[in-house]
Amino acid sequence: MRHKRRPSSLYHFLITFPDRLYPFRTRIEGQWVRGIRSYDAALARAFRRYGAGRYGYGLALYRQCFHLAGSLLFIYAATLLAFDLFGGEAALALLLALATAFITYQEFFLQPRVYRQRWPKGLADWSVWCLPMAAYLFLLH
């Protein structure tokens, strides 16, 4: 049997961050709960309804909003670093290219093996992360 590599605790914290902030409440064992317990219940319902690894439109949209926010925050931080510390657009292009390479590795290699993520979700996640970076670079020129 092949052992799967366990992700670092910081990495796990970052990818489960939206789960902890899930704002919608769910009744579990007679109690209304929010956050990760509510998210886990919604995810279990989606898996029962649509099949393993399929989130449904509501949960997928919720997670993609966090991916878009993360992409925009990364663009902002990379722009500050590139222009303040490294001095220009070449550094920004390099930082965004490195981020794209990491996200490609994460979505198409790491997460399918560690979390059994399906490729359509990986493609959607990759698009929401990387297309804003590409658009930003395109608009700079």
C-alpha positions in Angstrom: 0.0 0.0 0.0 1.3 3.4 -0.9 1.5 6.0 1.9 0.2 9.4 1.2 2.2 12.3 2.4 0.6 14.3 5.1 0.4 18.1 4.4 2.0 20.5 6.8 -0.2 22.0 9.5 0.1 25.5 8.1 -1.0 24.2 4.6 -3.9 22.3 6.2 -4.9 25.4 8.2 -5.0 27.5 5.0 -7.0 25.1 2.9 -9.5 24.5 5.7 -9.8 28.2 6.6 -13.1 28.7 4.7 -14.6 25.6 6.5 -14.1 27.3 9.8 -15.8 30.5 8.7 -18.8 28.9 7.1 -21.6 31.3 8.0 -24.7 29.2 7.4 -26.2 27.3 10.3 -27.2 23.7 10.3 -29.1 21.6 12.9 -27.0 18.8 14.2 -28.4 16.5 16.9 -31.0 19.2 17.9 -28.5 22.1 18.1 -27.9 24.8 15.6 -24.2 25.1 14.7 -22.1 27.2 12.4 -18.5 27.1 11.3 -16.7 23.8 10.6 -19.4 21.5 12.0 -22.0 23.2 9.8 -19.7 23.0 6.8 -18.9 19.4 7.4 -22.6 18.6 7.6 -23.3 20.5 4.3 -20.4 18.7 2.6 -21.7 15.3 3.8 -25.1 16.2 2.4 -23.6 17.3 -0.9 -21.6 14.1 -1.2 -24.7 12.0 -0.5 -26.7 13.9 -3.0 -24.2 14.4 -5.8 -21.5 11.7 -5.2 -18.1 11.6 -3.6 -16.0 14.6 -4.3 -18.8 16.7 -5.7 -19.6 19.8 -3.7 -22.8 21.1 -5.4 -23.2 24.7 -6.6 -23.6 26.3 -3.2 -20.5 24.9 -1.5 -18.5 25.3 -4.7 -19.4 28.9 -5.1 -18.7 29.5 -1.4 -15.2 28.0 -1.7 -14.5 29.9 -5.0 -15.2 33.2 -3.3 -12.4 32.4 -0.9 -10.1 31.4 -3.7 -10.8 34.7 -5.5 -10.2 36.7 -2.4 -6.9 34.8 -1.9 -5.9 35.5 -5.4 -6.6 39.2 -5.1 -4.7 39.4 -1.8 -1.8 37.6 -3.3 -1.8 40.0 -6.3 -1.8 42.9 -3.9 1.1 41.5 -1.8 3.1 40.5 -4.8 2.7 44.0 -6.3 3.9 45.6 -3.1 6.9 43.2 -2.9 7.8 43.5 -6.5 7.8 47.3 -6.7 9.0 48.2 -3.2 11.6 45.5 -2.7 12.7 44.3 -6.1 12.0 47.3 -8.3 9.7 46.5 -11.1 7.4 44.5 -13.4 9.8 41.8 -14.1 9.8 40.8 -10.4 6.0 40.9 -10.3 5.8 38.7 -13.4 8.3 36.3 -11.7 6.3 36.2 -8.4 3.0 35.6 -10.2 4.6 32.9 -12.4 6.0 31.1 -9.3 2.5 31.3 -7.7 1.0 29.9 -10.8 3.5 27.0 -10.8 2.7 26.3 -7.2 -1.0 26.4 -7.7 -0.7 24.1 -10.7 1.3 21.6 -8.6 -1.2 21.9 -5.8 -4.4 21.6 -7.8 -3.3 18.9 -10.2 -0.8 16.8 -8.3 -0.9 17.3 -4.5 -4.6 17.7 -3.8 -5.8 14.8 -6.0 -3.4 12.5 -4.2 -3.8 13.7 -0.6 -7.5 14.8 -0.6 -8.8 12.9 -3.6 -9.9 16.1 -5.3 -11.5 15.5 -8.7 -10.0 17.2 -11.7 -13.0 19.5 -12.6 -12.7 21.0 -9.1 -9.0 21.4 -9.5 -9.5 23.1 -12.9 -12.1 25.5 -11.4 -9.8 26.2 -8.4 -6.8 26.8 -10.7 -8.9 29.1 -12.9 -10.1 31.2 -10.0 -6.6 31.6 -8.7 -4.6 32.0 -11.9 -6.8 33.9 -14.3 -7.0 37.1 -12.2 -3.2 37.0 -12.0 -2.9 36.7 -15.8 -5.5 39.4 -16.3 -3.6 41.7 -13.9 -0.4 41.2 -15.8 -2.1 41.7 -19.1 -3.7 45.0 -17.9 -0.3 46.3 -16.7 1.1 46.2 -20.2 
